[in-house]
Amino acid sequence: MNLKYYVPIAGEYYTKKAIPFYPEENYPLLKLSTMDLQDRFAVIIGDDGLQNWGVRPGDYLLFRRQGWPTEHGQLCFIHFGEEVILRIIPDLWNPEVDLVAANDDYPPISTHRNQFIVSGVCYGIKRQDDDLEILHTSDIF
């Protein structure tokens, strides 16, 4: 078994509200079809905040570890202290940022870019109804 095809599933996160982030030692692993040398992780979307992009609750969002997006309008894994939220950064260069969801019912979060930390940028999605292979660490050892 080549673990380079697997990414850790960091849990279920939301676009509506920030929730506490508790790092774990043994995350379940999601198998991807490609191998990548970048540090990657997956999260489960827990609400409908990305519905305008066609993302449904329960889908797996794939992130690469990255400290800031490289393009306008990228979905990011954002830390506000000990809490995490999934939001889109529409403008890379403005120091006053409106973090938005892809759902008009979710108001933007207006903040300064020094008030949060980006730890991942979304690069893909796996649908919850796709043929998924999830490996638990107890299956490895």
Backbone hydrogen bonds, N-H to C=O, Kabsch-Sander energy under -0.5 kcal/mol:
donor,donor_aa,acceptor,acceptor_aa,energy
3,L,1,M,-0.8
5,Y,2,N,-1.5
6,Y,3,L,-1.6
7,V,30,L,-2.2
9,I,28,P,-3.0
10,A,8,P,-0.8
10,A,42,A,-3.1
13,Y,44,I,-2.5
19,I,84,V,-2.3
21,F,82,E,-2.7
22,Y,20,P,-0.6
27,Y,25,E,-0.6
29,L,135,L,-3.5
30,L,7,V,-3.1
31,K,133,E,-2.7
32,L,5,Y,-3.3
36,D,4,K,-0.8
40,R,38,Q,-0.6
41,F,63,F,-2.4
42,A,8,P,-3.1
43,V,61,L,-2.0
44,I,11,G,-2.9
45,I,43,V,-0.5
45,I,59,D,-2.5
46,G,13,Y,-2.8
51,Q,48,D,-1.6
52,N,102,A,-2.9
53,W,50,L,-1.6
54,G,51,Q,-1.6
55,V,50,L,-1.9
58,G,45,I,-3.3
59,D,56,R,-2.2
60,Y,126,K,-3.2
61,L,43,V,-3.0
61,L,59,D,-0.6
62,L,124,G,-2.7
63,F,41,F,-3.4
64,R,121,V,-2.1
65,R,39,D,-3.0
66,Q,119,S,-0.5
73,G,89,I,-2.1
74,Q,71,E,-0.8
74,Q,89,I,-0.8
76,C,87,R,-3.2
77,F,120,G,-2.6
78,I,76,C,-0.7
78,I,85,I,-2.7
79,H,117,I,-3.4
80,F,83,E,-2.8
81,G,79,H,-0.6
83,E,80,F,-1.9
84,V,19,I,-3.1
85,I,78,I,-2.3
86,L,14,Y,-2.6
87,R,76,C,-1.8
87,R,85,I,-0.6
88,I,100,V,-3.4
89,I,74,Q,-2.1
97,V,95,P,-0.7
97,V,111,T,-3.1
99,L,97,V,-0.7
99,L,109,I,-2.9
100,V,88,I,-2.2
100,V,98,D,-0.6
102,A,49,G,-2.0
106,Y,103,N,-2.0
109,I,99,L,-2.5
110,S,108,P,-0.7
111,T,97,V,-2.7
111,T,109,I,-0.5
113,R,95,P,-2.6
115,Q,112,H,-2.4
116,F,113,R,-0.6
117,I,79,H,-2.3
118,V,67,G,-0.6
119,S,77,F,-2.7
119,S,117,I,-0.5
120,G,77,F,-0.9
121,V,64,R,-2.1
122,C,75,L,-2.8
123,Y,62,L,-3.0
124,G,62,L,-1.2
126,K,60,Y,-2.8
130,D,127,R,-1.6
132,L,130,D,-1.4
134,I,132,L,-0.6
135,L,29,L,-3.0
139,D,136,H,-2.4
140,I,136,H,-0.6
140,I,137,T,-0.9
141,F,137,T,-1.5
